[in-house]
Amino acid sequence: MTVGRPRGLVHGLAWTSSVAIVAWLLAHVVPLFGAPVLAILIGLAVSLVRRPSRDAAPGIAFSSTVLLQLAIVLLGTGLALGQVVRIGAKSLPVMLGTLAVALIGAVVLGKLLSVSERLRTLIGVGTGICGASAIAAISGIVRATETEIAYAISTIFVFNLVAVLVFPPIGRLLHLSQHGFGLWAGTAVNDTSSVVAAAYAFGHDAGAQAVVVKLTRTTLIIPIAVGLSLLQARKGGVRTGRLVPLFLIGFVLASALNTAGLIGSRAHRPLSDAALALITVALAGVGLSSDLGRMRRTGVRPLALGALLWVSVASVSLGLQAATGQL
């Protein structure tokens, strides 16, 4: 490790922590959004006015990835393993339905909009499974270029941001239950950070529900990656990378410890508060690292495809929830 890297970590963490503190204070004035959502918005505004210097990048990236993953592991300490399995199994029909809509829609609508095959695959999988993480996991399989990866991630980010802002008000307008909103956010919002932000803005129970649903949904990248690998096999060797995120394993282990009674009930609230604090710092990093210039350069057609898929997935998710009595 170089001398500059620890300094960059501290510098970046100072940025994200400062934004998180402001978001936390503002959340007491505007409780409708909650600190995590405000952290994204404030971070985005700060990056527009004065983008953090390059030496802060390691700390900001650490906040938006490692701290978010640690927060998710901490959330597992408040859930019983049976509860995780039950929520995941119950939400499976909705997850599979929305995934099918995203993948089929990407092919059909992508062709109509003349979006390249690789780019529409990235956007479809990113919308259907887990946003940037899914895009990163399959980019090597479909041999996407750096430009295509940037386009896909930027497109997904636009609708992540919209979802964080509009999902909670829509959920209240539709009188969704905490369970219903958590399932909707977990199946219809893309990146984990945005799922967490939207769901916890609606309520703590919705947030816990959404995290379990989202992590179950994340595991679907495994069969998708295997299928794409088989399709691409004739073109030569394919690197798939890590398909099961370590934080997902950590979440399950934390839940198992809680199930075994190794985490005392008195520790649940402090651990939950710590998780929410880490989530706020992490989402501040997401906002600070956003590149609106890249988003503007994404182009109309990929954005149109992303919009159509996002609306389709959100609508189908609600429809399937209504059909299975989970609103």
C-alpha positions in Angstrom: 0.0 0.0 0.0 1.3 3.4 -1.0 1.6 6.3 1.4 -1.0 8.3 -0.5 -3.7 5.7 -0.3 -4.3 5.9 3.5 -4.3 9.6 3.2 -6.8 9.3 0.4 -9.0 7.0 2.5 -9.0 9.5 5.4 -9.7 12.4 3.0 -12.5 10.6 1.3 -14.1 9.4 4.5 -14.0 13.0 5.8 -16.0 14.1 2.7 -18.6 11.3 3.1 -18.9 11.7 6.9 -19.4 15.4 6.6 -22.2 15.0 4.1 -23.7 12.2 6.2 -23.8 14.5 9.3 -25.5 17.3 7.4 -28.0 14.7 6.0 -28.7 13.4 9.5 -29.3 16.9 10.8 -31.5 17.9 7.9 -33.5 14.7 8.2 -34.8 16.0 11.6 -36.1 19.0 9.6 -37.3 17.1 6.6 -38.2 13.6 7.9 -40.1 12.6 4.8 -37.0 11.6 2.9 -34.7 10.3 5.7 -31.0 10.7 6.1 -29.9 8.1 3.5 -31.9 9.7 0.7 -30.8 13.2 1.7 -27.2 12.0 1.8 -27.4 11.0 -1.9 -29.0 14.3 -2.9 -26.5 16.4 -0.8 -23.6 14.4 -2.2 -24.8 14.9 -5.7 -25.3 18.7 -5.1 -21.8 19.0 -3.6 -20.2 17.1 -6.6 -21.8 19.6 -8.9 -20.6 22.7 -7.0 -17.2 21.3 -6.1 -16.2 17.9 -7.1 -13.9 16.2 -4.5 -10.2 16.0 -5.6 -8.8 12.8 -6.9 -6.9 11.9 -3.7 -10.3 11.6 -2.0 -11.5 9.0 -4.5 -10.3 5.9 -2.5 -12.1 7.0 0.7 -15.3 7.9 -1.2 -15.2 4.5 -3.1 -14.5 2.7 0.3 -17.6 4.4 1.7 -20.0 3.6 -1.1 -18.9 0.0 -1.3 -17.2 -1.5 1.8 -19.2 0.5 4.3 -22.5 -0.3 2.6 -21.6 -4.0 2.5 -20.7 -3.8 6.2 -24.0 -2.1 6.9 -25.9 -4.9 5.2 -24.0 -7.5 7.2 -25.0 -5.6 10.4 -28.7 -5.6 9.3 -28.5 -9.4 9.2 -27.9 -9.4 13.0 -31.5 -8.3 13.5 -33.1 -11.1 11.4 -33.7 -14.8 12.1 -32.4 -17.2 9.5 -35.9 -18.7 9.1 -37.3 -15.2 8.5 -34.7 -14.6 5.7 -35.6 -17.9 4.0 -39.3 -17.3 4.4 -39.1 -13.8 2.9 -36.9 -14.9 0.1 -39.1 -17.8 -0.8 -42.3 -15.8 -0.6 -40.9 -13.1 -2.9 -39.5 -15.5 -5.5 -42.6 -15.4 -7.8 -42.4 -11.6 -8.0 -38.6 -11.7 -8.5 -38.7 -14.2 -11.3 -41.6 -12.4 -13.0 -39.8 -9.0 -12.9 -36.5 -10.6 -14.1 -38.3 -12.2 -17.1 -39.8 -8.8 -18.0 -36.4 -7.1 -17.7 -34.6 -9.7 -19.8 -37.3 -10.2 -22.5 -38.0 -6.5 -22.6 -34.3 -5.7 -23.1 -34.2 -7.9 -26.2 -37.4 -6.7 -27.8 -37.3 -3.0 -26.9 -33.5 -2.9 -27.4 -33.9 -4.1 -31.0 -36.7 -1.6 -31.6 -34.6 1.2 -30.3 -31.5 0.0 -32.2 -29.4 -0.4 -29.0 -26.5 -2.7 -29.5 -26.8 -6.3 -28.3 -24.1 -6.0 -25.6 -25.5 -2.7 -24.3 -29.1 -4.0 -24.1 -27.9 -7.1 -22.3 -26.0 -5.0 -19.7 -29.0 -2.7 -19.2 -31.5 -5.7 -19.0 -29.5 -7.6 -16.5 -28.7 -4.5 -14.5 -32.4 -3.6 -14.3 -33.5 -7.1 -13.6 -31.0 -8.1 -10.9 -28.7 -5.8 -9.1 -27.7 -2.7 -11.1 -24.0 -1.9 -11.4 -22.9 -5.1 -9.6 -24.7 -7.3 -12.2 -23.3 -5.2 -15.0 -19.8 -5.7 -13.6 -20.3 -9.4 -13.2 -21.4 -10.1 -16.8 -19.4 -7.4 -18.6 -16.5 -9.8 -19.1 -18.8 -12.6 -20.2 -20.4 -10.6 -23.0 -17.1 -8.8 -23.7 -18.5 -5.3 -23.3 -16.3 -2.3 -23.9 -15.5 0.3 -21.3 -17.8 2.8 -23.1 -20.7 0.3 -23.1 -20.2 -0.5 -19.4 -20.2 3.3 -18.6 -23.3 3.8 -20.6 -25.1 0.9 -18.9 -24.1 2.0 -15.4 -25.0 5.6 -16.0 -28.4 4.6 -17.4 -29.1 2.5 -14.4 -28.0 5.2 -12.0 -30.4 7.7 -13.5 -33.4 5.6 -12.6 -32.0 4.5 -9.3 -32.0 8.2 -8.3 -35.5 8.7 -9.6 -36.7 5.6 -7.7 -35.2 6.9 -4.4 -37.2 10.1 -4.8 -40.5 8.8 -6.2 -41.0 5.3 -4.7 -41.7 6.4 -1.1 -44.4 9.0 -2.1 -46.0 6.5 -4.5 -45.9 3.8 -1.9 -47.8 6.1 0.6 -50.2 7.2 -2.2 -51.0 3.5 -2.9 -51.2 2.8 0.9 -48.7 0.0 0.6 -47.9 -2.0 3.8 -44.3 -2.1 5.1 -44.1 -5.6 3.7 -45.5 -4.6 0.4 -43.3 -1.6 -0.1 -40.2 -3.6 1.0 -41.0 -6.2 -1.6 -41.7 -3.6 -4.3 -38.4 -1.7 -3.6 -36.5 -5.0 -3.4 -37.7 -6.2 -6.8 -38.1 -3.0 -8.7 -35.1 -0.8 -7.7 -31.7 -1.7 -9.1 -28.6 -1.0 -7.0 -28.5 -2.2 -3.4 -27.7 1.4 -2.2 -30.9 2.8 -3.9 -33.0 -0.1 -2.6 -31.8 0.6 0.9 -32.3 4.4 0.6 -35.9 4.1 -0.8 -37.0 1.4 1.5 -35.7 2.9 4.7 -37.3 6.3 3.7 -40.6 4.5 3.8 -40.0 2.7 7.1 -37.6 0.5 9.1 -39.6 -2.7 8.6 -39.8 -1.9 4.8 -36.1 -1.5 4.8 -35.4 -4.8 6.5 -37.8 -6.5 4.1 -36.2 -4.9 1.1 -32.7 -5.9 2.1 -33.6 -9.6 2.3 -35.5 -9.5 -1.0 -32.7 -7.6 -2.7 -30.0 -10.0 -1.5 -32.1 -13.0 -2.6 -32.5 -11.3 -6.0 -28.8 -10.7 -6.2 -28.2 -14.5 -6.2 -30.1 -14.7 -9.5 -26.9 -13.4 -11.2 -25.5 -16.9 -10.8 -27.8 -18.7 -13.2 -27.9 -15.7 -15.6 -24.1 -15.6 -15.7 -23.9 -19.3 -16.3 -26.4 -19.1 -19.1 -24.6 -16.2 -20.7 -21.3 -18.1 -20.4 -22.7 -21.0 -22.2 -24.0 -18.8 -25.0 -20.6 -17.1 -25.3 -18.5 -20.3 -24.9 -18.0 -20.8 -28.7 -16.2 -17.4 -28.7 -13.4 -18.5 -26.4 -12.6 -18.5 -22.7 -14.8 -16.3 -20.5 -13.9 -14.8 -17.1 -16.9 -14.6 -14.8 -15.4 -13.2 -11.7 -16.9 -13.6 -8.2 -20.6 -14.5 -8.6 -21.6 -14.6 -4.9 -20.7 -11.4 -3.1 -18.9 -11.8 0.2 -21.3 -9.4 2.0 -24.2 -11.7 1.1 -22.4 -14.6 2.8 -21.7 -12.3 5.7 -25.4 -11.3 5.9 -26.5 -14.9 6.1 -23.8 -15.7 8.7 -24.9 -12.7 10.8 -28.5 -13.9 10.6 -27.4 -17.4 11.6 -25.6 -16.0 14.7 -28.8 -14.1 15.7 -30.9 -17.3 15.1 -28.6 -19.2 17.4 -29.1 -16.6 20.1 -25.4 -15.5 20.1 -26.5 -11.9 19.5 -28.3 -10.5 22.6 -31.6 -8.6 22.2 -30.0 -5.6 23.8 -27.5 -5.4 20.9 -30.2 -5.3 18.2 -31.0 -1.6 18.4 -27.4 -0.3 18.6 -26.4 -2.6 15.7 -29.4 -1.4 13.7 -28.5 2.3 14.4 -24.9 1.6 13.4 -26.1 0.0 10.2 -28.3 3.1 9.4 -25.3 5.4 10.1 -23.1 3.4 7.8 -25.8 3.4 5.1 -26.0 7.2 5.3 -22.2 7.6 4.9 -22.2 5.0 2.1 -24.9 6.9 0.2 -23.1 10.1 0.7 -20.2 8.4 -1.2 -22.6 7.4 -4.0 -23.7 11.0 -4.4 -20.2 12.4 -4.3 -18.9 10.0 -6.9 -21.8 10.6 -9.4 -20.7 11.9 -12.8 -23.5 13.9 -14.3 -21.4 14.7 -17.3 -21.2 11.0 -18.1 -24.9 10.6 -17.5 -25.6 13.4 -20.1 -23.3 11.6 -22.6 -25.2 8.4 -22.2 -27.5 9.2 -25.1 -31.2 9.1 -25.6 -31.7 5.5 -26.8 -30.1 3.6 -23.9 -31.9 6.0 -21.5 -35.2 5.3 -23.3 -34.5 1.6 -23.0 -33.7 1.9 -19.3 -36.8 4.0 -18.7 -39.1 1.6 -20.4 -37.6 -1.4 -18.6 -37.7 0.4 -15.2 -41.4 1.3 -15.6 -42.3 -2.2 -16.8 -40.5 -3.9 -13.9 -42.0 -1.5 -11.3 -45.5 -2.0 -12.8 -45.2 -5.8 -13.1 -43.8 -6.1 -9.6 -46.9 -4.3 -8.2 -49.2 -6.4 -10.4 -47.6 -9.7 -9.2 -47.7 -8.5 -5.6 -51.5 -7.8 -5.9 -52.0 -11.2 -7.6 -50.2 -13.0 -4.7 -51.7 -10.9 -1.9 -48.5 -9.2 -0.9 -49.4 -5.5 -1.1 
